[in-house]
């Protein structure tokens, strides 16, 4: 997914790991609920359930920015 690659390029790999873990949790829970009830169609929908989570999570992560790498040390930028 291009948004995930952008998040990694911007130094937000740690936050992206949390988003992917959330998507995994949603997918496993959806499979647990839908596979037995709806068969192959339920499995297909459960597999697709992670995509909106990844999309929204990546967008929120990119919008928020990475506060850990965005800090600027004033001693480095201030002339001596």
Secondary structure by P-SEA (a helix, b strand, c coil): caaaaaaaaacaaaaaaaaaaaaaaaaaaaaacccccccaaaaaaaaacaaaaaaaaaaaaaaacccccccccccccccc
